[in-house]
Amino acid sequence: MNEAAKEAVEGTRGGNAAPNLELRQVKRVFRQGRNELEVLNDASFALRSGEMVALVGPSGAGKSTLLHIAGLLEKPDDGEVLIDGEPCLKLSDNARTALRRRAIGFVYQYHHLLPEFSALENVILPQMIAGVGRSDAKARAAALLDSVGLTPRADHRPARLSGGEQQRAAIARGLANDPSVLLADEPTGNLDPDTADGVFAQLVGLVRNGGLAALIATHNMDLARRMDRILRLEHGHIVEA
């Protein structure tokens, strides 16, 4: 990747000493009639710039719920979520949406690329929704696709991309607005082992070079052990493995 592309991908980070993402004593209970299911209880952790952290636990343990809360898509029953040191849960809906667009990137197990748009357009669109001009959005999208090795495929629609290429485009889209936090839910779960290794290696490089913090939910313990830390969700609590 050339220097101009690298600079566009990395963006700028302030000298903020606060964690990029912090959850403090988060509690989430689901109620159905008289029954209560406590999914998260006093869940607390912090992620800092350049850190990749695995989130593991059995199916149904609450990993997706925790990611939704960390990504400001769902409110907990108690506790606090801080992004770059800013408490988020008392913000208005509009302010929380604006913060989510600016500071949080998402990558899912299924790429969810818009099928009628090219890879390049899929990375341009989130930026334009956030208010970036088309020419600037196109330049950053091209740089991000270059960073994941998709420049030759930038004009292809998702149906003409392989599974690995689709997921790399989804990673580029997740980084489109230069977030400080990346949340990923089984980002290599649909890929064969060799392709998964390649996609993960590129994700590691982007996190390290971009100075963001990544929380990655996975059932793949080999993948989890390659990250900086492993957080295990057990009976609603976060335990560092």
N, C-alpha and C positions, 0 to 999 in steps of 0.2 A: 504494500500500500504506500502511495506517495505521501509526502509530508503534508500537502494541502488536505488530502483525504483524512489523514490521521488527525490533523487539527480539527477538522469538521466533526469527526466522530467523537473526539474526546471532549469537546466543548470546554467550558470553564467551570471550575469549582471554587467556591469561596473558602476561606480559611476557617470555616466553622468547626469548632472542636466538639460540638454536640454529635451524638450518633445520627446517622442518616435515618435510621428507623428504630423506634423504641416502643415496646408495649409494657405497660405497667399495670399489674394486677388485673388483667382482663378476665372478665367473667361472661359466659354466654350460656343461657339455659333455654332449651326449647320446651314449650308446653303444649300438651294435647289433652284437653279436658282436665282431669285432675292429675294426670301424669306429668312428671318433669324429668327431662333428660339434661343433665349438666355436662355440656360438651367442653367448656373451658372454665377453669377455676384457678384464679390467681396466676394466670399465665403471664410471665414477664421475661423479656430478653431485650438485647440491644444489638444492632448491627452497625458497623462503621465502614467508612470509605475503603473500597478495594477488597472487602471481605466477602467470601462466598460461604454460605452456611446452608447445610442440608437440614431439612425438616422431615423426620421419619416417624413412623407409627403405623399400627395396623389400619386396615380399611375401616372407616367409620369412627376413627379416633378424633376427628375434628380438624384435620389438616386443611381441608378446603375452607372450612369456616374461619380458621385462623387467618388464612391468606386473604379472604374477603374482608375481614376486619382490618388487617394490616393495610389493605389496599383502599380503605375507606369506602368500600362497596356495601358494607353492613355495619351497623352499630352494635357494640356489646351492651350487655345489661349493666355492666359496671367496669371501671378501670379507665385507662387513657391510652391513646395512640399519639405518638409524637413523630413528626416528619421534620428532619433537620432541626430538631429542638423545639418545633412549634406544636403546641397542643391542638388537636384537630377536632375533637368530638363535639365541642361547643360552637364550632363554626356553622354558619348558615349552609343550607344545601348548596347554594350557588358557589359559595366560597370553598366548600369541600370539593365540589366538582372541579373547580378551577385548579385547586391544589393537586388533585389526583391527576389531572391532565398534564400539569407541569412537572410534577416530582416523582410520579410512579409509572413504571412500565410493567406490562403484563405479557407473559408468554404461557400458552396453554398446551396441554397434551395434543389437542387437535388444533391445527394451525389457525383456523377461522379466518383465513384470507378471503377477501371479497372476490368471488370468482369472475366477475365481469371486468375487473381491473388487473393491470399488469403488476408484477412485483414492485416495480418502481412506483406506480400509482398507489399501491397499498401502503407504501412507506411515506408518500407525500401527504395522503389524506389526513392522518392524525395531526400533522403539523398545521395544515390549513385550518382544521377545526379549532386548533389552539390559537389561531390568529397570525400564523407565519405566512408571509407572502409566497406566491407560487414559485418564483425563481429561487428564493432562498431554500424553500422546502425541497425543491427538486435537486439542488446542489447537495444538501445534506443527505437526502435519500440515496443519491448516487454514491456518495462517500460511504454510507453505511452498507449498501449492497456490495461495494468494493471490499469492505472490511470482512465480509463473510464469503467472498469469492463468487459473487453472483453477477458481476458486471456483464458477462456474456449472455446472461439470462434475464436481464432487467426488464426487457420488453415482453417477456412471456407471461401469459396468464397462469394462475395456479395449476390448472389442469394439464399444462405442458411442462410442469416441474416435477421432479422426483420427490419422494417423501422427505428426503434430507434437504433438498433445495427449498421445499415449502417451509420446513421448520426454520431454516436459516433466514428466509425472508420474514418469517414471523418474529424471529429474534431482532432483526433489523427494525421492524415496525415497533417492537416493544421499546426500542431505544430512540425512536424518532424524535421525541421531545426532550432529549438529553436529561433523563430522570436521574435523581440521586438514589432511587430504590428500584430494584428489579425484582418482581415476584413471579416465580415460575412454578407451574403445577405439572409435574411429570413431563418436562419438555422434551425428553427423548423416549417416552414410553411407547410410542408407536413405531419406533425405528429399529432396524436390525442392529446387532451389537457393533459392527464396524462403522456403520453410518452414525450411530449414537455417539461413539467415541469421537468422531470427527466434529460433529455438531457441538459436543460438550467442550472440546478443546478450543473451538472458536469462541464459545461463550465465555470461557475462562479468560481468554485474551482480551475480550471486550470489557469485561468487568474490571480486570486489573488496570488496563490502560485508561479506561474512562473514569476510574475513581468512584464508581457507584458501589452500593452494597446490594448483594443478591441473596434472597431467601428462596431455596429451591426444594419443593416438596417432591419426594421420590420414594419408591419402594426398592430401588436398586442400591443395595448397600455397597457394591463396588464403586459406584458413582459417588455415593455419599462420603466414602473414605478418602476420596480425592479432593474434598473440599477442606476449608480451614477448620470448621467445627461441625459437629452433628448435634442437633437439638432433637430430642425424642419427646413426643407427646404421649404422656401416660396419665390416664384417668383425669384428663383436663389440665394437668400440670406440665410445664416445660422442664425437662431434665436434660442437662448437658451430658452427652455420652462421651 
